[in-house]
Amino acid sequence: MARYSQFITKHAKALVAFWVVLIIVGSFFAIKIPEYLKGDGFKVNAEHQEVMAQLNKNFDVPTDSILVVFDKNSDATIKKALEKIEKNEKSIDSIQSPLDNKKQYSPRLSYAVLNFNDTDQDLSPIVGNLRTLTEDMKGVDYTGGPVISKDMNAASQTDLMQAEMIGLPIALVVLLLAFGSVVAAVLPILIGVATIITTFFVISLIGDSVSLSIYILNIIPMLGLALSIDFSLLLINRYKEERMTKSIEQSIQIAIQTAGKSIIFSAICVMIGLGAMSVIKVELFQNIALGGSIVVFFAVITALTLSPAVLMLLGDRINKWTLIRVKPSATSRWHAFATFVMKRPIIVVIASFIILGAMMIPIKDIKLTIPQIDALPKTFDARSAYEKLDDEFKLGQETTAYALVERDGGWKNDDGREEILKLQKSLEKDPLVKDVQTQFSATDLKSVKEWNQASQLPQMKKTFTTAQNAFIHKDQLMMPITLNVAGDSAKAQQWARDWSSENFKLAGSPKYNQEIFDEIKDQIVKALLIIVISTFIILLIAFRSILIPLKAILMNIIGLTSAFGLLVYVFQYGHFGLEAGTIVLIIPVITFCLVFGLSMDYEVFLISRIQEEYLKEGNNTKATIDGLTQTSKIITSAALIMIVLTGSFAFTDIMPVKQIGVGIAIAIAIDATIIRLLLVPSLMKLFGDWNWWLPFKKK
């Protein structure tokens, strides 16, 4: 990287000017990012989606619905509101009024259903229009998927600002303690902002062609800011070390050539985790893999172009406004700590494993769910309106699945009708099935003979034809099936697995949830293998050792498992003022894929320094002490910043975002303390020269 580092120092002014222009232009596009975000990203291109498209096309089953909730409103108010909505919002395909369907009506609470059939329609503007239309009517609220999605988008933007207001000042304090001067502390944060703006700029350019989840609004800044500051910390720290004995230009070039390699390696590890996530064909994971890869790419680019270019222009002014005199990193305190650990390796290993084992215990109770209405803060009307409906009408205790069955020869003949009855009776015997709707249940007829006789009566023929056409289209039969369990329950998912077949396809909440759970379950092993094998190969090449990569992978898995245990303790058991709940399905996957790569940054930084010392004298114990002494401060500072920036999302309101932030913060904290500062050096001591063994390695 010698030529590259020379190029950077030679063209520093031009590079800074280029970045300034890019940031200004990118900002205009970046602020529009919320406009491109739609839905929570829990979508799989599988049977549910395929069947729903067929149901919408051939049976007018709506693709989406909005619920209008009337709290203690009179019939006249309900009628007036619905007439106003129907007159002013032409995109609505049909309205199910509580005045016509008593199942949606009670004296205390009623609800109407607004149905939409356009699969590509963005309902967010419609939600805003509906709220404007009835804002002067007391007790009229809206809920349902599109409303919740819009409110989640709004909450995500608020959460992002709130997390930044908490995390950035604390990160600034940590940087100030690490560097001592205000300029050096502010620079990494400015580099992080540049990374986020350019990432959002690129994403805005592809926003119309890619379906983007609302969660990337939080994950990209969280990851981009943390990585950029982490990388800048390494680069500036090395620059300041070299500046003690070398010129500004030489110091920057050496920093790029040394710390730059660690930055690139770290980015590769994170990208491996993100790339592995993309094998899971759930839209949210695809979004995070795409957005995450872009932000990691720009974190590297800003760290290796903008950051050293600014350093070149600043020179010794990087130390301007020095508030704290920082001692060199190899302090006697860290040396004493390293010596203590190395003198008692067995005790440290046993104690560490006991602590980590205790943290793992709660994981046995982990309950994973897809985010529901409880992901939205309680302050939002969409959540309170839904909870009122659930209390009044028990909406969450039942769910509807749709069966789509095809038959050669069609269904409008006696053999077809006999088969419909057979299917209906078979479904009705299932203990989870509360109701099955067919042309027979709609007309209260029990046999094909009764159907044939009744349908021949002139006064009944039209009614029976309408009933038949509601469930049959050419060779397709549609059957709505009501289950007496919640759509996201394990029982409903198993019901969907048991009944779904090539000739009996399903859609609805049970199938939707089952497909997402099964896709993650079926692909997670493949994703983990990609991460583990790729990491092993990279570490094998880097350190020319079999044992070090194996230990690193094992330590990461143990640390992450402990973090998941603590996550269950906090969120599922309901500690630290939190209401007991469940763990969002995506959290273990995202945390594992991201943290596995991030933690390798600290592993490589520590082991590289140990290896450097070992190659000098061949003394494994001394090399480990010296390596730990020289790197402990920078590892601790980098990890603390990562913990602060991700952990600040603990104070946000959207539960999945809160769990992601806390999960990453806990995992990094465990890795940077128990794993990296205690277990790794202790095991290095116990294995001695075997740490550096590689078959057929030339001495």
C-alpha positions as CSV (number, residue, x, y, z in Angstrom):
1,M,0.0,0.0,0.0
2,A,3.1,2.3,-0.2
3,R,2.1,3.8,-3.6
4,Y,-1.5,4.3,-2.5
5,S,-0.5,6.0,0.7
6,Q,1.8,8.4,-1.2
7,F,-1.0,9.2,-3.6
8,I,-3.3,10.1,-0.7
9,T,-0.7,12.5,0.9
10,K,0.1,14.1,-2.4
11,H,-3.5,14.8,-3.4
12,A,-5.0,15.5,0.0
13,K,-6.6,18.9,-0.9
14,A,-8.3,17.5,-4.0
15,L,-9.6,14.5,-2.1
16,V,-11.1,16.7,0.7
17,A,-12.7,19.0,-2.0
18,F,-14.2,16.0,-3.7
19,W,-15.7,14.6,-0.5
20,V,-17.1,18.0,0.4
21,V,-19.0,18.2,-2.9
22,L,-20.1,14.6,-2.6
23,I,-21.4,15.1,0.9
24,I,-23.3,18.3,-0.1
25,V,-24.9,16.7,-3.1
26,G,-25.6,13.4,-1.2
27,S,-27.3,15.3,1.6
28,F,-30.1,16.4,-0.7
29,F,-30.8,12.8,-1.6
30,A,-30.2,11.3,1.9
31,I,-32.9,13.3,3.5
32,K,-35.5,11.6,1.2
33,I,-34.6,8.1,2.4
34,P,-37.8,7.7,4.5
35,E,-39.9,8.0,1.3
36,Y,-38.4,4.8,0.0
37,L,-39.0,2.7,3.1
38,K,-42.0,0.4,3.0
39,G,-43.0,-2.3,5.4
40,D,-41.0,-4.3,7.9
41,G,-39.3,-6.5,5.4
42,F,-40.7,-9.7,6.6
43,K,-41.5,-11.1,3.2
44,V,-40.6,-14.3,1.4
45,N,-41.3,-14.9,-2.3
46,A,-43.0,-18.3,-1.7
47,E,-46.4,-19.9,-1.6
48,H,-48.2,-17.3,0.6
49,Q,-47.4,-14.5,-1.8
50,E,-48.2,-16.6,-4.9
51,V,-51.5,-17.7,-3.6
52,M,-52.5,-14.2,-2.4
53,A,-51.8,-12.9,-5.9
54,Q,-54.1,-15.6,-7.3
55,L,-56.8,-14.9,-4.7
56,N,-56.7,-11.2,-5.5
57,K,-56.9,-11.7,-9.2
58,N,-59.5,-14.4,-9.4
59,F,-61.6,-14.0,-6.2
60,D,-61.2,-10.3,-5.3
61,V,-59.6,-11.1,-2.0
62,P,-58.0,-7.8,-1.0
63,T,-54.2,-7.5,-1.0
64,D,-54.3,-5.1,2.0
65,S,-56.8,-3.6,4.4
66,I,-57.1,-0.6,6.8
67,L,-59.3,-0.8,9.8
68,V,-61.3,2.3,10.9
69,V,-62.0,2.1,14.6
70,F,-65.0,3.8,16.1
71,D,-64.8,4.3,19.9
72,K,-68.3,4.8,21.4
73,N,-69.6,6.4,18.2
74,S,-73.3,6.5,17.2
75,D,-74.5,4.8,14.1
76,A,-75.0,8.3,12.5
77,T,-71.3,9.2,13.2
78,I,-70.1,5.9,11.7
79,K,-72.3,6.4,8.6
80,K,-71.1,10.0,8.2
81,A,-67.4,9.0,8.5
82,L,-67.6,6.1,6.0
83,E,-69.5,8.3,3.5
84,K,-66.8,11.0,3.8
85,I,-64.1,8.4,3.4
86,E,-65.7,6.7,0.4
87,K,-66.3,10.1,-1.3
88,N,-62.8,11.5,-0.9
89,E,-60.6,8.4,-1.2
90,K,-61.2,6.8,-4.6
91,S,-58.4,4.2,-4.2
92,I,-60.5,2.1,-1.8
93,D,-62.0,-0.9,-3.6
94,S,-64.6,-1.9,-1.0
95,I,-65.8,-1.1,2.5
96,Q,-67.1,-3.5,5.1
97,S,-69.2,-1.4,7.4
98,P,-70.1,-2.5,11.0
99,L,-73.6,-1.3,10.2
100,D,-73.9,-4.1,7.7
101,N,-71.9,-6.8,9.5
102,K,-72.8,-7.1,13.2
103,K,-69.6,-9.1,13.9
104,Q,-67.8,-5.8,13.6
105,Y,-70.2,-3.9,15.8
106,S,-70.7,-3.4,19.5
107,P,-72.2,-0.5,21.5
108,R,-68.7,0.3,22.9
109,L,-66.5,-0.2,19.9
110,S,-67.0,-0.9,16.2
111,Y,-64.7,-1.1,13.2
112,A,-65.0,-0.9,9.4
113,V,-62.6,-2.5,6.9
114,L,-61.3,-0.6,3.9
115,N,-60.1,-3.0,1.3
116,F,-57.4,-2.4,-1.4
117,N,-56.6,-4.6,-4.4
118,D,-53.6,-2.9,-6.0
119,T,-50.6,-4.9,-5.1
120,D,-48.1,-2.1,-6.1
121,Q,-49.9,0.7,-4.3
122,D,-48.2,2.7,-1.6
123,L,-50.8,3.1,1.1
124,S,-48.7,5.5,3.3
125,P,-50.1,8.6,1.6
126,I,-53.6,7.2,1.8
127,V,-53.2,6.6,5.6
128,G,-52.3,10.3,5.9
129,N,-55.2,11.4,3.8
130,L,-57.7,9.3,5.8
131,R,-56.4,10.7,9.1
132,T,-56.9,14.2,7.7
133,L,-60.4,13.5,6.5
134,T,-61.6,12.4,10.0
135,E,-59.3,14.5,12.2
136,D,-62.3,16.5,13.4
137,M,-64.3,13.4,14.4
138,K,-63.7,12.3,18.0
139,G,-63.1,8.6,18.6
140,V,-62.2,7.7,15.0
141,D,-58.8,6.0,14.7
142,Y,-57.0,3.8,12.1
143,T,-55.0,0.6,12.4
144,G,-54.0,-2.4,10.3
145,G,-50.8,-3.3,8.4
146,P,-50.4,-0.1,6.3
147,V,-51.1,2.2,9.3
148,I,-48.7,0.3,11.5
149,S,-46.0,0.4,8.7
150,K,-46.4,4.2,8.3
151,D,-46.2,4.8,12.1
152,M,-43.2,2.5,12.3
153,N,-41.4,4.6,9.7
154,A,-42.2,7.8,11.7
155,A,-41.1,6.1,14.9
156,S,-37.8,4.9,13.3
157,Q,-36.9,8.5,12.3
158,T,-37.6,9.7,15.9
159,D,-35.6,6.8,17.3
160,L,-32.7,7.5,15.1
161,M,-32.5,11.1,16.3
162,Q,-33.0,10.1,19.9
163,A,-30.2,7.5,19.7
164,E,-27.8,9.9,18.1
165,M,-28.5,12.5,20.7
166,I,-27.6,10.0,23.4
167,G,-24.8,8.1,21.7
168,L,-22.8,10.8,20.0
169,P,-22.0,12.9,23.0
170,I,-20.8,9.9,25.0
171,A,-18.8,8.7,22.0
172,L,-17.2,12.1,21.9
173,V,-16.2,11.9,25.5
174,V,-14.6,8.4,24.9
175,L,-12.7,9.8,21.9
176,L,-11.6,12.8,24.0
177,L,-10.3,10.4,26.7
178,A,-8.5,8.4,24.0
179,F,-6.9,11.3,22.1
180,G,-7.0,14.2,24.5
181,S,-7.8,16.9,22.0
182,V,-11.1,18.2,20.7
183,V,-10.1,18.2,17.0
184,A,-8.9,14.5,17.1
185,A,-12.1,13.5,19.0
186,V,-14.5,15.3,16.6
187,L,-12.8,14.1,13.4
188,P,-14.0,10.4,13.6
189,I,-17.6,11.5,14.2
190,L,-17.5,13.8,11.1
191,I,-16.0,10.9,9.1
192,G,-18.9,8.7,10.3
193,V,-21.5,11.3,9.2
194,A,-19.8,11.4,5.8
195,T,-20.1,7.6,5.6
196,I,-23.8,7.6,6.4
197,I,-24.7,10.4,4.0
198,T,-22.9,8.8,1.1
199,T,-24.5,5.4,1.9
200,F,-28.0,6.9,2.0
201,F,-27.2,8.8,-1.2
202,V,-26.4,5.5,-3.0
203,I,-29.5,3.8,-1.5
204,S,-31.7,6.6,-2.6
205,L,-30.6,6.0,-6.2
206,I,-31.7,2.4,-6.1
207,G,-34.7,3.0,-3.8
208,D,-37.3,2.9,-6.7
209,S,-36.0,-0.5,-7.9
210,V,-35.5,-2.3,-4.6
211,S,-38.1,-2.8,-1.8
212,L,-36.5,-1.4,1.4
213,S,-37.5,-2.1,5.0
214,I,-38.0,0.6,7.5
215,Y,-35.4,-1.0,9.8
216,I,-32.5,0.0,7.6
217,L,-33.1,3.6,8.7
218,N,-31.7,2.6,12.1
219,I,-29.3,-0.2,11.2
220,I,-27.3,1.7,8.6
221,P,-26.5,4.7,10.8
222,M,-25.8,2.4,13.8
223,L,-23.4,0.3,11.8
224,G,-21.9,3.1,9.7
225,L,-21.2,5.4,12.6
226,A,-19.7,2.7,14.8
227,L,-17.4,1.3,12.1
228,S,-16.3,4.7,10.8
229,I,-15.4,5.8,14.3
230,D,-13.7,2.5,15.0
231,F,-11.6,2.7,11.8
232,S,-10.7,6.3,12.4
233,L,-9.7,5.5,15.9
234,L,-7.2,2.9,14.6
235,L,-5.8,5.3,11.9
236,I,-5.5,8.4,14.1
237,N,-4.0,6.4,17.0
238,R,-1.3,5.0,14.7
239,Y,-0.7,8.4,13.1
240,K,-0.1,10.0,16.5
241,E,2.3,7.2,17.5
242,E,4.4,7.6,14.4
243,R,4.3,11.4,14.6
244,M,6.5,11.3,17.7
245,T,9.5,10.3,15.5
246,K,8.5,11.0,11.9
247,S,7.2,13.7,9.7
248,I,3.5,14.4,9.1
249,E,3.6,12.9,5.6
250,Q,5.6,9.8,6.7
251,S,3.3,9.2,9.7
252,I,0.2,9.3,7.6
253,Q,1.7,6.9,5.0
254,I,2.7,4.5,7.7
255,A,-0.7,4.7,9.4
256,I,-2.4,3.9,6.0
257,Q,0.0,1.0,5.4
258,T,-0.4,-0.5,8.9
259,A,-3.8,0.4,10.4
260,G,-5.2,0.5,6.8
261,K,-4.6,-3.2,6.5
262,S,-6.4,-3.9,9.8
263,I,-9.3,-1.7,8.5
264,I,-9.6,-3.6,5.3
265,F,-9.4,-7.0,7.1
266,S,-12.1,-5.9,9.5
267,A,-14.3,-4.8,6.7
268,I,-13.9,-8.1,4.9
269,C,-14.9,-10.0,8.1
270,V,-18.0,-7.8,8.5
271,M,-18.9,-8.2,4.8
272,I,-18.6,-12.0,5.2
273,G,-21.2,-11.8,7.9
274,L,-23.5,-9.6,5.8
275,G,-23.0,-11.7,2.7
276,A,-23.8,-14.9,4.7
277,M,-27.1,-13.2,5.8
278,S,-28.1,-12.8,2.2
279,V,-28.5,-16.6,1.7
280,I,-31.7,-16.3,3.8
281,K,-34.3,-15.2,1.3
282,V,-36.3,-13.0,3.6
283,E,-36.5,-9.4,2.3
284,L,-35.3,-7.9,5.6
285,F,-32.1,-9.9,5.5
286,Q,-31.6,-9.0,1.9
287,N,-32.0,-5.4,2.8
288,I,-29.6,-5.5,5.7
289,A,-27.1,-7.4,3.6
290,L,-27.3,-4.8,0.8
291,G,-27.5,-1.7,2.9
292,G,-24.9,-3.1,5.4
293,S,-22.4,-3.9,2.6
294,I,-22.8,-0.5,1.1
295,V,-22.2,1.3,4.5
296,V,-19.2,-1.0,5.3
297,F,-17.7,-0.2,1.8
298,F,-18.0,3.5,2.4
299,A,-16.7,3.2,5.9
300,V,-13.5,1.7,4.4
301,I,-13.4,4.3,1.6
302,T,-13.8,7.3,4.0
303,A,-11.3,5.8,6.5
304,L,-8.6,5.3,3.7
305,T,-9.3,8.5,1.7
306,L,-11.1,11.3,3.6
307,S,-9.7,10.6,7.0
308,P,-5.9,10.6,6.0
309,A,-6.5,13.5,3.6
310,V,-7.9,15.6,6.5
311,L,-5.1,14.5,8.7
312,M,-2.6,15.6,6.1
313,L,-4.3,19.1,6.0
314,L,-4.5,19.3,9.7
315,G,-1.0,18.1,10.5
316,D,-0.2,18.8,14.1
317,R,-3.4,20.8,14.5
318,I,-5.0,17.4,15.2
319,N,-3.8,18.1,18.7
320,K,-5.5,21.5,18.9
321,W,-7.6,22.3,22.0
322,T,-5.9,19.6,24.0
323,L,-7.8,19.1,27.2
324,I,-6.3,15.9,28.5
325,R,-2.7,14.8,28.4
326,V,-2.8,11.2,27.2
327,K,-0.1,8.8,28.2
328,P,1.3,6.3,25.7
329,S,-0.8,3.2,25.3
330,A,1.7,0.8,26.8
331,T,1.1,1.8,30.4
332,S,2.3,0.0,33.5
333,R,-1.3,-0.5,34.5
334,W,-2.1,-2.6,31.5
335,H,1.2,-4.4,31.8
336,A,0.4,-5.3,35.4
337,F,-3.1,-6.6,34.3
338,A,-1.5,-8.7,31.5
339,T,1.0,-10.2,33.9
340,F,-1.7,-11.0,36.4
341,V,-3.7,-12.9,33.7
342,M,-0.7,-14.8,32.4
343,K,0.4,-15.9,35.9
344,R,-3.0,-17.5,36.6
345,P,-4.2,-18.9,33.2
346,I,-6.1,-21.9,34.6
347,I,-8.0,-19.9,37.2
348,V,-8.8,-17.2,34.7
349,V,-10.1,-19.7,32.1
350,I,-12.3,-21.5,34.7
351,A,-13.7,-18.3,36.1
352,S,-14.4,-17.0,32.6
353,F,-16.2,-20.1,31.5
354,I,-18.3,-20.1,34.7
355,I,-19.4,-16.5,34.1
356,L,-20.1,-17.2,30.4
357,G,-21.9,-20.4,31.3
358,A,-24.2,-18.6,33.8
359,M,-25.0,-16.0,31.1
360,M,-26.0,-18.8,28.7
361,I,-28.6,-20.4,31.0
362,P,-31.6,-18.2,30.0
363,I,-31.2,-19.1,26.3
364,K,-33.0,-22.4,27.0
365,D,-36.2,-20.4,27.3
366,I,-35.8,-18.3,24.2
367,K,-39.0,-17.6,22.3
368,L,-38.6,-16.2,18.8
369,T,-41.5,-14.3,17.1
370,I,-42.1,-12.1,14.1
371,P,-42.7,-8.5,15.2
372,Q,-46.4,-7.8,15.7
373,I,-48.3,-4.7,16.9
374,D,-46.2,-4.7,20.1
375,A,-43.2,-3.6,18.1
376,L,-44.9,-0.2,17.8
377,P,-44.6,2.2,20.8
378,K,-47.7,2.4,23.0
379,T,-48.0,6.1,22.4
380,F,-49.2,5.5,18.8
381,D,-52.9,5.5,18.1
382,A,-52.5,2.6,15.7
383,R,-51.4,0.3,18.5
384,S,-54.0,1.5,21.1
385,A,-56.7,1.2,18.5
386,Y,-55.7,-2.4,17.6
387,E,-55.4,-3.4,21.3
388,K,-59.0,-2.1,21.9
389,L,-60.2,-4.2,19.0
390,D,-58.4,-7.2,20.3
391,D,-60.0,-6.8,23.7
392,E,-63.5,-6.3,22.3
393,F,-63.5,-8.7,19.4
394,K,-60.6,-11.1,20.3
395,L,-59.0,-10.6,16.9
396,G,-55.7,-12.1,18.1
397,Q,-57.3,-15.4,19.2
398,E,-58.3,-16.5,15.8
399,T,-56.9,-16.3,12.3
400,T,-58.0,-17.0,8.7
401,A,-56.0,-19.1,6.2
402,Y,-57.0,-19.4,2.5
403,A,-56.7,-22.7,0.7
404,L,-56.4,-22.7,-3.1
405,V,-57.0,-26.1,-4.7
406,E,-56.8,-26.9,-8.4
407,R,-58.5,-29.8,-10.1
408,D,-58.4,-31.0,-13.6
409,G,-61.9,-30.9,-15.0
410,G,-63.0,-28.1,-12.7
411,W,-65.3,-28.1,-9.6
412,K,-68.7,-27.3,-11.2
413,N,-69.7,-30.9,-11.7
414,D,-70.9,-33.6,-9.3
415,D,-67.4,-35.2,-8.9
416,G,-66.0,-31.8,-8.2
417,R,-68.7,-31.0,-5.6
418,E,-68.2,-34.3,-3.9
419,E,-64.5,-33.5,-3.6
420,I,-65.4,-30.1,-2.1
421,L,-67.5,-31.7,0.5
422,K,-64.9,-34.3,1.3
423,L,-62.3,-31.5,1.8
424,Q,-64.6,-29.5,3.9
425,K,-65.4,-32.4,6.2
426,S,-61.8,-33.4,6.5
427,L,-60.8,-29.8,7.5
428,E,-63.7,-29.6,10.0
429,K,-62.4,-32.7,11.8
430,D,-59.1,-30.9,12.5
431,P,-59.1,-29.6,16.1
432,L,-57.6,-26.3,15.2
433,V,-60.3,-25.5,12.5
434,K,-63.2,-23.5,13.7
435,D,-64.9,-22.9,10.4
436,V,-64.6,-23.7,6.7
437,Q,-66.3,-21.6,4.1
438,T,-67.4,-23.3,0.8
439,Q,-70.5,-23.0,-1.4
440,F,-72.1,-25.7,0.8
441,S,-71.5,-23.9,4.1
442,A,-72.7,-20.6,2.5
443,T,-76.0,-22.2,1.5
444,D,-76.4,-24.5,4.5
445,L,-76.6,-27.6,2.3
446,K,-75.1,-30.9,3.3
447,S,-74.9,-33.0,0.1
448,V,-74.4,-32.7,-3.7
449,K,-78.0,-34.1,-4.1
450,E,-79.4,-31.2,-2.1
451,W,-77.3,-28.7,-4.1
452,N,-78.5,-30.1,-7.4
453,Q,-82.2,-30.0,-6.3
454,A,-82.1,-26.6,-4.8
455,S,-80.1,-25.0,-7.6
456,Q,-82.7,-26.1,-10.2
457,L,-85.4,-24.0,-8.5
458,P,-85.8,-20.8,-10.7
459,Q,-86.1,-18.5,-7.6
460,M,-82.8,-20.0,-6.1
461,K,-80.7,-20.4,-9.3
462,K,-79.2,-16.9,-9.2
463,T,-78.4,-17.2,-5.5
464,F,-76.7,-20.6,-5.9
465,T,-74.7,-19.4,-9.0
466,T,-73.4,-16.4,-7.0
467,A,-72.4,-18.6,-4.1
468,Q,-70.6,-21.0,-6.4
469,N,-68.7,-18.3,-8.2
470,A,-67.6,-16.8,-5.0
471,F,-65.5,-19.9,-4.3
472,I,-64.7,-21.3,-7.8
473,H,-62.9,-19.8,-10.7
474,K,-62.3,-22.2,-13.6
475,D,-60.1,-25.1,-12.1
476,Q,-59.5,-23.2,-8.9
477,L,-61.3,-23.6,-5.6
478,M,-60.9,-21.1,-2.8
479,M,-61.7,-21.9,0.8
480,P,-61.4,-19.5,3.7
481,I,-60.5,-21.5,6.9
482,T,-60.8,-20.0,10.4
483,L,-58.4,-21.4,13.0
484,N,-59.1,-21.1,16.7
485,V,-55.4,-20.1,17.4
486,A,-53.4,-17.0,16.7
487,G,-51.8,-16.8,13.3
488,D,-48.3,-16.3,14.7
489,S,-48.5,-19.3,17.1
490,A,-46.5,-22.5,16.7
491,K,-49.7,-24.5,16.4
492,A,-50.9,-22.4,13.4
493,Q,-47.5,-22.7,11.7
494,Q,-47.5,-26.5,12.2
495,W,-51.0,-26.6,10.8
496,A,-49.8,-24.8,7.7
497,R,-46.9,-27.3,7.3
498,D,-49.2,-30.3,7.7
499,W,-51.9,-29.2,5.3
500,S,-49.8,-27.5,2.6
501,S,-49.1,-29.6,-0.5
502,E,-48.6,-29.3,-4.2
503,N,-52.4,-29.5,-4.7
504,F,-53.5,-27.8,-1.6
505,K,-51.8,-24.4,-1.4
506,L,-52.2,-21.9,1.5
507,A,-52.0,-18.2,2.2
508,G,-52.8,-16.1,5.2
509,S,-51.0,-15.4,8.5
510,P,-50.3,-19.1,9.5
511,K,-48.6,-19.8,6.1
512,Y,-46.8,-16.4,6.1
513,N,-45.3,-17.0,9.5
514,Q,-44.5,-20.6,8.8
515,E,-42.6,-19.7,5.6
516,I,-40.5,-17.0,7.3
517,F,-39.6,-19.3,10.2
518,D,-38.8,-22.2,7.9
519,E,-36.7,-20.1,5.6
520,I,-34.5,-18.9,8.5
521,K,-34.3,-22.4,10.0
522,D,-33.4,-24.0,6.7
523,Q,-30.8,-21.5,5.7
524,I,-29.2,-20.5,9.0
525,V,-26.8,-23.4,9.1
526,K,-25.6,-22.5,5.6
527,A,-25.1,-18.9,6.6
528,L,-23.2,-19.9,9.7
529,L,-21.0,-22.3,7.8
530,I,-20.1,-19.6,5.3
531,I,-19.1,-17.3,8.1
532,V,-17.1,-19.9,10.1
533,I,-15.3,-21.4,7.1
534,S,-14.4,-18.1,5.5
535,T,-13.2,-16.7,8.8
536,F,-11.1,-19.8,9.5
537,I,-9.4,-19.5,6.0
538,I,-8.7,-15.8,6.5
539,L,-7.2,-16.2,9.9
540,L,-5.3,-19.3,8.8
541,I,-3.6,-17.2,6.0
542,A,-3.1,-14.2,8.3
543,F,-1.4,-16.1,11.2
544,R,-0.2,-19.3,9.6
545,S,-1.7,-21.3,12.5
546,I,-4.4,-23.9,12.9
547,L,-5.1,-23.4,16.6
548,I,-5.6,-19.6,16.5
549,P,-8.4,-19.6,14.0
550,L,-10.1,-22.5,15.8
551,K,-9.9,-20.7,19.2
552,A,-11.1,-17.4,17.7
553,I,-14.2,-19.1,16.1
554,L,-15.0,-21.0,19.3
555,M,-14.6,-18.0,21.5
556,N,-16.9,-16.0,19.3
557,I,-19.6,-18.6,19.4
558,I,-19.3,-18.9,23.2
559,G,-19.4,-15.1,23.6
560,L,-22.4,-14.7,21.3
561,T,-24.3,-17.5,23.0
562,S,-23.8,-15.8,26.3
563,A,-25.0,-12.5,24.8
564,F,-28.2,-14.2,23.6
565,G,-28.7,-15.6,27.1
566,L,-28.5,-12.0,28.6
567,L,-30.9,-10.8,25.8
568,V,-33.5,-13.3,27.0
569,Y,-32.9,-12.3,30.6
570,V,-33.5,-8.6,29.8
571,F,-36.3,-8.7,27.2
572,Q,-38.0,-12.0,27.6
573,Y,-37.9,-12.3,31.4
574,G,-38.6,-8.5,31.7
575,H,-35.8,-7.0,33.7
576,F,-34.5,-3.4,34.1
577,G,-37.9,-1.9,33.8
578,L,-38.9,-3.7,30.6
579,E,-42.2,-5.5,30.1
580,A,-41.7,-9.3,29.7
581,G,-42.1,-10.2,26.0
582,T,-40.4,-12.3,23.3
583,I,-37.2,-12.0,21.2
584,V,-37.7,-10.8,17.6
585,L,-36.9,-13.6,15.2
586,I,-34.2,-11.7,13.3
587,I,-32.2,-10.6,16.4
588,P,-30.0,-13.7,16.8
589,V,-29.3,-13.9,13.1
590,I,-28.4,-10.2,12.7
591,T,-26.4,-10.1,15.9
592,F,-24.4,-13.2,15.1
593,C,-23.6,-12.2,11.5
594,L,-22.6,-8.6,12.4
595,V,-20.8,-9.2,15.7
596,F,-18.9,-12.3,14.4
597,G,-17.2,-10.0,11.9
598,L,-16.9,-7.0,14.2
599,S,-15.2,-8.9,17.0
600,M,-12.6,-10.3,14.5
601,D,-11.3,-6.7,14.3
602,Y,-10.2,-6.9,18.0
603,E,-9.0,-10.5,17.6
604,V,-6.7,-9.6,14.7
605,F,-5.5,-6.4,16.3
606,L,-4.5,-8.3,19.4
607,I,-3.1,-11.5,17.8
608,S,-1.2,-9.5,15.2
609,R,0.7,-7.6,17.9
610,I,1.3,-10.8,19.8
611,Q,2.6,-12.5,16.7
612,E,4.9,-9.5,15.9
613,E,6.5,-9.8,19.4
614,Y,6.7,-13.6,19.2
615,L,8.6,-13.5,15.9
616,K,11.2,-11.2,17.5
617,E,12.2,-13.5,20.4
618,G,10.2,-16.7,20.1
619,N,8.9,-16.3,23.7
620,N,5.1,-17.0,23.6
621,T,4.5,-15.8,27.2
622,K,6.4,-12.5,26.8
623,A,4.9,-11.9,23.4
624,T,1.4,-12.3,24.8
625,I,2.0,-10.0,27.7
626,D,3.6,-7.3,25.5
627,G,0.8,-7.7,22.8
628,L,-1.9,-7.4,25.4
629,T,-0.2,-4.4,27.0
630,Q,0.2,-2.5,23.8
631,T,-3.3,-3.2,22.4
632,S,-5.6,-3.2,25.5
633,K,-6.3,0.5,25.5
634,I,-7.1,0.8,21.8
635,I,-9.3,-2.4,21.9
636,T,-11.1,-1.1,25.0
637,S,-11.7,2.4,23.5
638,A,-12.9,1.0,20.1
639,A,-15.2,-1.5,21.9
640,L,-16.6,1.2,24.2
641,I,-17.5,3.4,21.3
642,M,-19.2,0.5,19.5
643,I,-21.1,-0.3,22.7
644,V,-22.1,3.3,23.2
645,L,-23.3,3.9,19.7
646,T,-25.3,0.6,19.4
647,G,-26.4,0.5,23.1
648,S,-27.9,4.0,22.7
649,F,-30.7,2.3,20.7
650,A,-31.8,0.8,24.1
651,F,-33.5,4.1,24.7
652,T,-35.6,3.9,21.5
653,D,-39.2,2.8,21.3
654,I,-39.3,0.3,18.5
655,M,-38.7,-3.1,20.1
656,P,-36.8,-4.8,17.2
657,V,-34.4,-1.9,16.9
658,K,-34.0,-1.8,20.7
659,Q,-33.2,-5.5,20.8
660,I,-30.7,-5.2,17.9
661,G,-28.9,-2.3,19.6
662,V,-28.8,-3.9,23.0
663,G,-27.9,-7.4,21.5
664,I,-24.9,-6.0,19.6
665,A,-23.8,-3.9,22.6
666,I,-23.9,-6.9,25.0
667,A,-22.0,-9.1,22.5
668,I,-19.3,-6.5,21.9
669,A,-18.9,-5.9,25.7
670,I,-18.5,-9.6,26.4
671,D,-16.1,-10.0,23.5
672,A,-13.9,-7.0,24.4
673,T,-13.6,-7.9,28.1
674,I,-14.1,-11.6,29.1
675,I,-13.1,-13.0,25.7
676,R,-10.4,-10.7,24.4
677,L,-8.7,-9.6,27.6
678,L,-9.1,-12.7,29.7
679,L,-9.8,-15.9,27.8
680,V,-7.6,-15.3,24.7
681,P,-4.4,-14.4,26.5
682,S,-4.9,-17.2,29.1
683,L,-5.4,-19.8,26.3
684,M,-2.4,-18.4,24.5
685,K,-0.4,-19.0,27.7
686,L,-1.7,-22.6,28.2
687,F,-1.1,-23.7,24.6
688,G,2.4,-22.1,24.4
689,D,4.2,-22.7,21.1
690,W,1.4,-24.9,19.8
691,N,-0.5,-21.6,19.1
692,W,1.8,-21.1,16.1
693,W,1.7,-24.7,14.8
694,L,0.9,-25.3,11.1
695,P,1.5,-28.5,9.3
696,F,4.3,-28.3,6.6
697,K,5.1,-24.7,7.7
698,K,8.6,-23.7,6.8
699,K,10.6,-22.5,9.7
